[in-house]
Amino acid sequence: MSRSRGAVDRARSGDTIKIAPGTYQEAVCIEGKGLKIVGSGAGRTTISWPDWGRGVPLPEVTPNACWEASESADAEGDPTTLADDVSGLFFLDPDGPVEVKALSTVNHPASGIVAWNAHGFRVKHTSGTGHERYGVLAAASTDIRITGNVEKGIDRGAPWFAGTAGISVGDSDAANARVTGNHVEGYNLGIFIRESRGGQVTANKVTGNCVGVLLFDDAATEIPDNTRQVEGGDFRITANASIANNRYCLAGRDGSQVVSGVGMSITNADDVTVKANSIIGNRPIVPAGQATTNYPAGGLSLVSFAPPPGTLPPGVTGPGLVQDITVKANYFRDNQPTDIWVTRPIPGTLLQEAGPGIVIRHNRCTTSFPADICGP
């Protein structure tokens, strides 16, 4: 059917597939194979999907294991069709390392480049535009390297808006992740580390998202199912630039969280260092007639957040408090309402107290809660 798909079908694990310059309208499911896929450069080799959005329906697709797996795990998609579960390159249960580099993905209604249950996943020097879930997603995987990529969201309006996250590591309890030197803009979340443990987020630029960087210990996994719990944390977030992440979006499984203007947020996680980042100009912007934000906005928020009622899987107790967090040597400027905010219980909200081990020192900042964090 297509040049890339045919090459994938013929390949054996460990093979390298080189894709010539050109635009290829396709979406490729790679089941059980660890491959290296190399384009001729981002913007020169493009794997695309037809335009879609208001008044332009998604094309129907033939079922396969990847789209069906995506549908089974995605609580936000349309359960009546697989048309919104299509990704550019989807590696499902590869039996060896995966590498993708030097190509672009455009318009896929699920994600650009995805791996589930990969042991060794490298994505470098790619670009992605207009994906509705993720630009790059490593899920239930280990030894993850996502380096030097550019991800840009497109706001298509309700009900899709601009996609969940440009780059995400999820449901990975031994992630050993390195997310380095990427640029993400125009998504709900720039870089999203969810229900994952172990890694570094270094020297990335995130701008124009609702949240620049979110490290979130959720109640349970989503991929491949919700039967596991990972204690999210053990990450080092260093030398990133989080600038003017002021989009407005609805977040959470039930859309109850109204979010805008968050530079970075550490939610429910433990053992996290936030060091030497530049966090500038993050402030909530609420469109006329829309609900005000109910998620702590500003430069950096450390949040203990109870799951919304009715959203926990059966038998799951929920995540713990944010704790053992070190925030040091960061530069804050022009964030509103505060540069640094530490969680506290607020009646009528899902916010809870912080756990032990919160250390905040040697930052250049002006406003905070509690007020003495940025005091003289």
C-alpha positions as CSV (number, residue, x, y, z in Angstrom):
1,M,0.0,0.0,0.0
2,S,2.8,2.4,0.8
3,R,6.5,2.5,0.6
4,S,7.2,2.7,4.3
5,R,4.6,0.2,5.3
6,G,5.9,-2.3,2.8
7,A,9.4,-1.9,4.0
8,V,8.3,-2.5,7.6
9,D,6.4,-5.6,6.6
10,R,9.5,-7.1,5.0
11,A,11.9,-6.1,7.7
12,R,13.2,-8.3,10.5
13,S,14.0,-7.1,14.0
14,G,17.3,-5.2,14.1
15,D,17.0,-4.0,10.5
16,T,17.4,-0.4,9.5
17,I,14.9,1.2,7.1
18,K,15.9,4.3,5.3
19,I,13.2,6.5,3.9
20,A,13.9,8.8,0.9
21,P,12.9,12.5,0.8
22,G,9.2,13.0,0.1
23,T,5.8,13.1,1.7
24,Y,4.1,9.8,2.5
25,Q,0.4,9.8,3.5
26,E,0.3,6.9,5.8
27,A,0.2,5.5,9.3
28,V,2.3,2.5,10.2
29,C,1.7,-0.2,12.8
30,I,4.9,-2.1,13.7
31,E,4.0,-5.0,15.9
32,G,6.7,-7.1,17.7
33,K,9.7,-5.7,15.8
34,G,12.6,-3.6,17.0
35,L,13.6,-1.4,14.0
36,K,15.7,1.6,13.2
37,I,13.8,4.0,10.9
38,V,15.8,6.8,9.4
39,G,14.5,9.6,7.2
40,S,16.4,12.1,5.1
41,G,15.8,14.9,7.6
42,A,13.0,16.6,9.4
43,G,11.0,18.5,6.8
44,R,12.4,16.4,4.0
45,T,10.9,13.0,4.9
46,T,7.3,13.5,6.1
47,I,4.8,10.9,7.2
48,S,1.4,12.6,7.1
49,W,-2.3,12.1,7.5
50,P,-5.1,14.0,5.7
51,D,-6.2,17.3,7.1
52,W,-9.1,16.9,9.6
53,G,-11.1,19.0,12.1
54,R,-14.2,21.1,11.9
55,G,-16.2,20.1,8.9
56,V,-13.5,17.6,7.7
57,P,-14.1,14.1,9.2
58,L,-11.3,11.7,9.8
59,P,-10.9,8.9,7.2
60,E,-11.9,5.5,8.3
61,V,-9.1,2.9,8.7
62,T,-8.7,-0.8,8.6
63,P,-8.4,-2.3,12.1
64,N,-5.0,-3.5,13.3
65,A,-3.4,-4.3,16.6
66,C,-1.9,-0.8,17.2
67,W,-5.1,1.2,16.6
68,E,-7.1,-1.3,18.7
69,A,-4.6,-1.1,21.5
70,S,-4.8,2.7,21.4
71,E,-8.5,2.6,21.5
72,S,-8.6,0.2,24.5
73,A,-6.4,2.5,26.6
74,D,-7.7,5.9,25.6
75,A,-10.6,7.2,27.7
76,E,-10.8,10.4,25.7
77,G,-11.4,9.0,22.2
78,D,-14.5,8.0,20.3
79,P,-15.3,4.4,21.2
80,T,-17.3,3.9,18.1
81,T,-14.4,4.2,15.6
82,L,-10.7,3.6,15.2
83,A,-10.3,6.7,13.0
84,D,-9.1,8.8,15.9
85,D,-6.6,6.1,17.1
86,V,-4.2,6.4,14.3
87,S,-0.5,7.3,14.8
88,G,2.3,7.9,12.4
89,L,4.7,5.2,13.6
90,F,3.4,3.0,16.4
91,F,5.8,0.3,17.8
92,L,3.7,-2.2,19.8
93,D,5.6,-4.7,22.0
94,P,8.9,-4.5,20.0
95,D,11.2,-7.4,20.7
96,G,14.3,-5.3,20.4
97,P,15.5,-1.6,20.6
98,V,13.6,1.0,18.5
99,E,15.1,4.1,17.0
100,V,13.5,6.8,14.8
101,K,15.3,9.8,13.5
102,A,15.4,12.5,10.9
103,L,11.8,12.7,9.7
104,S,8.6,14.5,10.3
105,T,5.1,13.4,11.3
106,V,2.0,15.6,10.6
107,N,-1.7,15.5,11.4
108,H,-2.2,12.0,12.9
109,P,-5.2,12.1,15.2
110,A,-3.6,10.0,17.9
111,S,0.2,10.5,18.0
112,G,3.3,11.0,15.9
113,I,5.8,8.5,17.1
114,V,4.8,5.9,19.8
115,A,6.3,2.9,21.5
116,W,4.5,0.6,24.0
117,N,6.6,-1.8,26.1
118,A,9.9,-0.9,24.4
119,H,13.2,-1.8,26.0
120,G,15.3,0.8,24.3
121,F,13.5,3.7,22.5
122,R,15.3,6.5,20.8
123,V,13.7,9.4,18.9
124,K,16.0,12.1,17.7
125,H,16.0,15.0,15.3
126,T,12.4,14.6,14.3
127,S,9.5,17.1,14.1
128,G,5.8,16.6,14.7
129,T,2.9,18.9,13.9
130,G,-0.8,18.7,14.8
131,H,-1.1,15.4,16.6
132,E,-4.2,15.2,18.9
133,R,-2.7,13.0,21.6
134,Y,1.1,13.1,21.7
135,G,3.9,14.1,19.4
136,V,6.2,11.5,20.9
137,L,5.1,9.0,23.4
138,A,7.1,6.3,25.3
139,A,4.7,4.2,27.4
140,A,5.4,1.2,29.7
141,S,9.0,1.4,28.4
142,T,12.6,1.5,29.6
143,D,15.9,3.1,28.4
144,I,14.1,6.1,26.7
145,R,16.0,8.8,24.8
146,I,14.0,11.6,23.3
147,T,16.5,14.2,21.9
148,G,16.5,17.2,19.7
149,N,13.0,17.1,18.4
150,V,10.5,19.9,17.6
151,E,6.8,19.4,18.4
152,K,4.1,21.9,17.5
153,G,0.4,21.6,18.4
154,I,-2.5,22.9,16.3
155,D,-5.6,24.2,18.0
156,R,-8.5,22.8,15.9
157,G,-11.2,24.0,18.4
158,A,-13.6,21.8,20.3
159,P,-13.6,18.9,20.9
160,W,-10.0,18.3,20.0
161,F,-8.2,21.6,20.8
162,A,-4.5,21.2,20.6
163,G,-3.5,17.7,21.8
164,T,-2.4,16.3,25.1
165,A,1.4,16.7,25.1
166,G,4.2,17.3,22.7
167,I,6.4,14.8,24.4
168,S,5.4,12.2,27.1
169,V,6.9,9.4,29.1
170,G,4.1,7.4,30.7
171,D,3.4,4.3,32.8
172,S,7.1,3.4,33.0
173,D,8.3,2.2,36.4
174,A,11.9,1.9,35.3
175,A,12.0,4.5,32.6
176,N,15.6,5.5,32.7
177,A,14.5,8.4,30.5
178,R,16.5,11.3,29.1
179,V,14.4,14.0,27.5
180,T,16.9,16.5,26.2
181,G,17.2,19.5,23.9
182,N,13.6,19.4,22.5
183,H,11.4,22.3,21.6
184,V,7.6,22.0,22.3
185,E,4.9,24.6,21.7
186,G,1.2,24.9,21.3
187,Y,0.1,21.7,23.2
188,N,-1.9,21.4,26.4
189,L,1.2,20.1,28.1
190,G,4.7,20.6,26.7
191,I,6.6,17.8,28.4
192,F,4.4,15.3,30.3
193,I,6.0,12.8,32.7
194,R,3.1,10.7,33.9
195,E,3.1,7.7,36.3
196,S,6.8,7.1,35.6
197,R,9.9,6.8,37.6
198,G,13.6,7.5,36.9
199,G,15.0,10.0,34.5
200,Q,16.1,13.5,33.5
201,V,14.4,16.4,31.6
202,T,17.3,18.6,30.5
203,A,17.8,21.7,28.3
204,N,14.4,21.7,26.6
205,K,12.4,24.8,25.6
206,V,8.7,24.8,26.2
207,T,6.5,27.8,25.2
208,G,2.9,28.5,24.3
209,N,1.5,25.5,26.0
210,C,-1.0,25.4,28.9
211,V,1.6,23.8,31.1
212,G,5.3,23.8,30.2
213,V,6.5,20.7,32.1
214,L,4.2,18.5,34.2
215,L,5.5,15.6,36.3
216,F,2.4,13.9,37.6
217,D,2.0,10.8,39.8
218,D,-1.4,9.6,38.7
219,A,-3.6,7.1,40.5
220,A,-3.0,4.2,38.1
221,T,-1.5,3.4,34.8
222,E,-3.3,3.7,31.5
223,I,-1.1,1.7,29.2
224,P,-1.6,-1.1,28.4
225,D,-4.3,-1.0,31.1
226,N,-5.1,0.5,34.5
227,T,-4.0,-2.5,36.6
228,R,-0.7,-1.1,37.8
229,Q,0.5,1.7,40.0
230,V,3.8,3.5,39.6
231,E,5.1,5.8,42.2
232,G,5.9,8.7,39.9
233,G,9.1,10.6,40.7
234,D,12.9,10.2,40.8
235,F,13.4,12.8,38.1
236,R,15.9,15.6,37.6
237,I,14.5,18.7,35.8
238,T,17.5,20.9,34.9
239,A,18.5,23.8,32.6
240,N,15.2,24.0,30.8
241,A,13.5,27.2,29.5
242,S,9.8,27.4,30.3
243,I,8.5,30.6,28.8
244,A,5.0,32.1,28.4
245,N,3.0,28.9,28.6
246,N,-0.3,30.8,28.6
247,R,-2.7,28.7,26.5
248,Y,-6.1,27.9,28.1
249,C,-7.2,24.4,28.3
250,L,-9.4,21.9,30.1
251,A,-7.5,18.9,31.6
252,G,-8.1,15.7,33.5
253,R,-10.1,12.7,32.5
254,D,-13.3,14.5,33.2
255,G,-12.2,17.9,31.9
256,S,-12.7,19.4,35.3
257,Q,-9.3,21.1,35.6
258,V,-9.1,24.5,34.0
259,V,-5.5,25.3,33.3
260,S,-3.5,28.2,31.9
261,G,-0.2,29.9,32.7
262,V,1.8,27.1,34.4
263,G,5.6,27.1,33.8
264,M,6.3,23.8,35.6
265,S,4.3,21.7,38.0
266,I,5.3,18.7,40.2
267,T,2.1,16.9,41.2
268,N,1.9,14.1,43.8
269,A,5.5,13.0,42.9
270,D,8.5,12.4,45.1
271,D,12.3,12.6,44.9
272,V,12.4,15.4,42.2
273,T,15.1,18.0,41.8
274,V,14.2,21.2,39.9
275,K,17.5,23.1,39.2
276,A,18.9,25.8,37.1
277,N,15.8,26.4,34.9
278,S,14.6,29.7,33.5
279,I,10.9,30.1,34.1
280,I,9.6,33.3,32.6
281,G,6.3,35.0,31.8
282,N,3.9,32.2,32.7
283,R,0.5,33.7,33.6
284,P,-3.1,32.6,33.1
285,I,-5.0,34.0,30.2
286,V,-8.8,33.2,30.3
287,P,-10.8,33.8,27.1
288,A,-13.9,35.9,27.5
289,G,-16.9,33.9,28.7
290,Q,-14.8,30.9,29.9
291,A,-14.4,29.5,33.4
292,T,-11.5,30.8,35.5
293,T,-8.6,28.5,36.2
294,N,-8.7,26.1,39.1
295,Y,-5.2,24.7,38.8
296,P,-2.3,26.6,40.5
297,A,-0.8,28.9,37.9
298,G,2.5,30.8,37.8
299,G,6.1,29.8,37.5
300,L,6.5,26.6,39.5
301,S,3.8,24.8,41.5
302,L,4.3,21.9,43.9
303,V,0.9,20.3,44.1
304,S,-0.8,17.5,46.2
305,F,-3.9,16.8,44.3
306,A,-6.7,14.3,45.1
307,P,-8.2,12.6,42.1
308,P,-11.7,13.9,41.1
309,P,-14.5,11.8,42.7
310,G,-15.4,8.8,40.6
311,T,-12.2,8.7,38.5
312,L,-10.2,6.1,40.4
313,P,-10.2,2.5,39.1
314,P,-11.7,-0.1,41.5
315,G,-9.5,-0.9,44.4
316,V,-7.0,1.9,43.8
317,T,-6.3,4.2,46.7
318,G,-4.8,7.1,44.8
319,P,-1.4,8.8,44.7
320,G,0.5,10.2,47.6
321,L,1.5,13.8,48.5
322,V,4.1,15.8,46.7
323,Q,7.3,15.3,48.8
324,D,11.1,15.2,48.9
325,I,11.3,18.0,46.3
326,T,14.4,20.2,45.9
327,V,14.1,23.5,44.1
328,K,17.3,25.4,43.7
329,A,19.2,27.9,41.6
330,N,16.3,28.6,39.2
331,Y,15.6,32.0,37.6
332,F,12.1,33.2,37.7
333,R,10.7,36.4,36.2
334,D,7.2,37.9,35.3
335,N,5.2,34.9,36.4
336,Q,1.7,35.4,37.8
337,P,0.3,35.1,40.4
338,T,3.5,33.7,41.9
339,D,6.9,32.5,40.9
340,I,6.7,29.6,43.3
341,W,3.6,28.1,44.9
342,V,3.6,25.2,47.4
343,T,0.4,23.3,47.9
344,R,-2.0,23.7,50.8
345,P,-5.6,22.5,51.4
346,I,-8.2,24.8,50.1
347,P,-11.8,24.1,50.9
348,G,-14.0,23.3,47.9
349,T,-11.0,22.1,45.8
350,L,-9.0,18.9,45.4
351,L,-5.8,20.5,46.8
352,Q,-4.1,18.9,49.7
353,E,-1.1,19.6,51.9
354,A,2.5,19.0,51.0
355,G,4.4,16.0,52.3
356,P,7.8,16.2,54.0
357,G,11.2,17.1,52.4
358,I,10.3,20.2,50.5
359,V,13.6,22.2,50.1
360,I,13.6,25.5,48.2
361,R,16.8,27.6,48.2
362,H,19.0,29.9,46.2
363,N,16.4,30.8,43.6
364,R,16.1,34.2,41.9
365,C,12.4,34.9,42.4
366,T,10.1,37.7,43.6
367,T,6.7,36.3,44.6
368,S,5.8,33.0,46.3
369,F,3.4,31.2,48.6
370,P,4.3,30.9,51.3
371,A,5.7,34.5,51.0
372,D,9.0,33.8,52.7
373,I,10.3,31.5,49.9
374,C,11.3,34.4,47.8
375,G,11.8,36.8,50.7
376,P,15.1,38.5,51.6
